[in-house]
Amino acid sequence: MSSAVISISGLSFAWPDDTPLFTELSMHVGAGRTGLVGANGTGKSTLLRLIAGELIPTGGAVTVVGRAGYLPQTLPYRADHTVADVLGVGPVLDALAALVRGDTRDEVFTAIGDDWDIEERTRAELDRLGLGHIGLDRRLGTLSGGEIVSLGLAGQLLARPDVLLLDEPTNNLDRQSRHRLYAALDEYPGSLLAVSHDRALLDRMDRIAELRDGEITVYGGNFSAYADAVREAQRAAQQQLRSAEQQLRRQRRERQQARERMARRTRTAARNSKDAGLPRIVAGALRRSAQESAGRVDGVHAARIAAAADRLDEAERALRDDVLDPAEVDGLRLPDPAVPAGRTLVELRGVRVRHGGRRVLDGVDLTVRGPERIAVVGRNGTGKTTLLRVVSGDLLPDEGTLRRAAGRVAYLSQRLDLLDPHRAVAGSLAAAAPGLPHTRHRHLLARFGFDEQRIHLPVGALSGGERLRATLACVLFAEPVPRLLLLDEPTNNLDLAAVGQLQATLAGYRGALIVVSHDDRFLADIGVQRVLQLAGGRLTETDSA
């Protein structure tokens, strides 16, 4: 294993408008595989760019021992660039070709260096990533987004860096491409730092570094171990919070009881001094002494209350707002779509759809009965989105029949364009569920993660995760309640906390579900019962995702 190390010491970074992102951030990553996680917007991609040297910190230092390679989310190439350009092998291949033609100048040998086997290694790397059919002179404009990402990884692996930095490498990859990427990274001998929300990839890591509130905490073990540790810490924080709240109430109660006792003693002493006929100066001295004693006692209780309040503040800070354990969530009481078991909701027979002269769907048969949960998997471009559009009624088939039972079907596309982007979140829910009491709107939206301020934001101003939550709230409480929910890559662009919230929400939905996803873990966690593979325009049942 490579001895490469990444050291970040006192790192500070601000944007050109002086908005700070990092202040005195420190992290040390040893050899091995490290997953970098955190909520969207915390600066994970920016941190990778700082480590890669693409951005200059405003303070502190970043040190990489060894040579670093960096694969960003979006590769900096134009459509007219070639595969060889992305792989970075063009100059070496040109030099080898020149040598074959008899050119023996020193610069030719310098360009070749130690890469005499570059052509064989290139073909082997492309084959390993499922790209063996792609020629080195092919233009990027003819390739899919997933193919370009895989090419970028192939180029980095061919360069053999000591440290490999990856930013969401499985985005845009279908299931087969993801598994090829996993296998390639398993064989990579160097150190790895990967930003990802892909739990299958993160479970291959040696450690997880979490970026949260401008600080990094490193957890030993893979993502599953990290998730267990975070949930355990959350449970401890909840217990600490309850204890701190009880302690504060007890201290306030004891102060009140002490004040009442002192007041009774003062009244009793006043009566006694009057009955005893004490001189005024003596009675005044006794009264001042009692007041001073009461003040000291009250001061002791005030100090105890302040200490208890400090402990409560500390407990509240330790409690995270981004941890949701689906096993412990009581769930929203979602409206029941009343889908009887065995009721046929959708039936497709011999459905064919053409697009651009090509048959995307070629004789598809599909039956959805009762509240079953179905996953549709397959390579990018095989027609999964087209199938959902046909089921939703958004697209009519060219041939074949589509029968749907009475009841509403809700389709959440990848674009999440179901809601009016100019309407506020609260207004969107009111429009979708006009029969819902107005007093319930804030409560329901709070359960979907929207506070008093954000419910008034227009939908178009929300993040991807927020827009998904707003859409789900409006869909699941709509009138009538949808009997069938269609989801197209719902975890795309969601951080890990948002994925957990989505899973918990879907756990309370009692209608039928068809979901297109490349995320095997997500499909398992939402209780998918049938997995259908779409290939060659046809659906076939498969054992698992």
Secondary structure, 3 states (H helix, E strand, C coil): CCCCCEEEEEEEEECCCCCEEEEEEEEEECCCEEEEECCCCCCHHHHHHHHHCCCCCCEEEEEECCCEEEECCCCCCCCCCEHHHHHCCHHHHHHHHHHHCCCCCHHHHHHHCCCCCHHHHHHHHHHHCCCCCCCCCCEHHHCCHHHHHHHHHHHHHHHCCCEEEEECCCCCCCHHHHHHHHHHHHHCCCEEEEECCCHHHHCCCCEEEEEECCEEEEEECCHHHHHHHHHHHHHHHHHHHHHHHHHHHHHHHHHHHHHHHHHHHHHHHHHHHHHHCCCHHHHHHHHHHHHHHHHHHHHHHHHHHHHHHHHHHHHHHHCCCCCCCCCCCCCCCCCCCCCCCCCEEEEEEEEEEEECCEEEEEEEEEEEECCCEEEEECCCCCCHHHHHHHHHCCCCCCEEEEEECCCCEEEECCCCCCCCCCCEHHHHHHHHCCCCCHHHHHHHHHHCCCCCCHHHCEHHHCCHHHHHHHHHHHHHCCCCCCCEEEEECCCCCCCHHHHHHHHHHHHCCCCEEEEECCCHHHHHHCCCCEEEEEECCEEEEECCC
